Amino acid sequence: MIAGQLTPHAADPLRLVADIPSLRVQAHAANLMVLPDDTLACVWFGGSMEGRSDISVFMSRLSQGNAGSEGSQHWSAPVQLSDDPDRSEQNPILFPLPDGTLWLLHTAQLAGNQDTALVRRRISHDNGLSWGPTETLAAAPAGTFVRQPVQVQADGSWLLPVFRCRTLPGQAWDGSLDDSAVLRSTDQGQSWSWIAVPDSLGCVHMNIVPAAQGGQHLLAFFRSRWADHVYRATSEDGGLSWSAPQTTPLPNNNSSIQALRLADGRLAMIFNASSALNATARRESLYDELDEHQPAGATPTPEAAEPLARRAFWGAPRAPLTLALSEDDGLSWPWQRHLEEGDGHCLSNNSEQRLNREYSYPSLRQTADGALHLAYTVFRQHIRHARVMPDWVKQTN
């Protein structure tokens, strides 16, 4: 496989794949977005290891006219979009505004302390070819994390799903107190209101999609810190309030998911078909390999003063990587097919010694020709892009 070149998969000619070039030893947390000029863009973070201050955001592009065609397609050389010498810059997302402006949002934390994370923003007026200065999103207090795309409503409001990373006094962050919220703006991002998702402890990476009823009805899907199931919540008022998340039939391994409402009305989701039940071992934290991962000294919330009833589960295998379809708004997912299989070993984040073997952190977009474009981590060494049609899921391997 030529680096960056989208070509038919050796064992599956209906799937096109490309390994996007990486400028760093580690690459992780890809997010795809179709830009207004039909360019398919991918952002991710790269460096030596997640949590270190050399972790920065990168971007590559599949040129206009190539994203939805079957001709020669090649990803551009990556461009570095962030460079804070003191913070680990993670979880980038692209947000094409209705006026044609493009935002880059990402987090920036001290070492492995996600409770110190700030949400940063850069703005582009030429589809990401050049960028303005880096700003901090004042509406997001320290400890706020992003991962999923902004949802733009018919009434013009914006919904940015976030999750809060909190700690116990004297303890380093491990995810056990994380919960979800939505930042809502009615003035194109000049101000934001905070909407908590009730009873969402352990439910993170909130992914908002329109519900089948249309109008003000919304769905949200969540990653689980407990590594048990994908969770689902609903809103009937355009995101002003949410139901408490409930389990779905899909397993989750405390790793990211992404769902998308397709042009034909179905839901697609890409996720790891794995959970704590598949784990052979457990790690203390996502950042337990970092010497500098120590309590950050952030002030805990009052509810964090009580002893923890449940601890986040880290180390469940991050494989297989599976694409699924639903015709009932995510209540059931009868069609599933693996994109990648393996042992999914993620008890180490070490990319320099190639100790990690995860397929994870997937992103999902659909182009005008109906094709699904998927991007995901391969062994924390590079990002892979795959292109399939939706009904590929229904075909046998």
Protein Blocks (a to p, Z undefined) as FASTA:
>chain_A
ZZhiacddfklmkbccdddddfbfbdghiacdddfkopacddddddjbghiakbccdddd
ddehklmmcbdcdddddddfbdcfkbccehiaddddfkopacddddddehjllklpccdd
dddfegopaccdddddfklcghiacfbdcdddfkopacdddddddddehiacehlmgccd
ddddfegomaccddddehighiahiacdddfklmjbccdddddfklpaccddddfegopa
ccdddddfbdcehiacdddddfkopacdddddddfklpcbdcfbfklmbmklccehiacd
fklmpccfbdcdehiacbdddddddfegomacfbccdfbgcehpakbfcfklopaccdeh
iaddddfkopacddddehhlaccdddddfklmmpcZZ
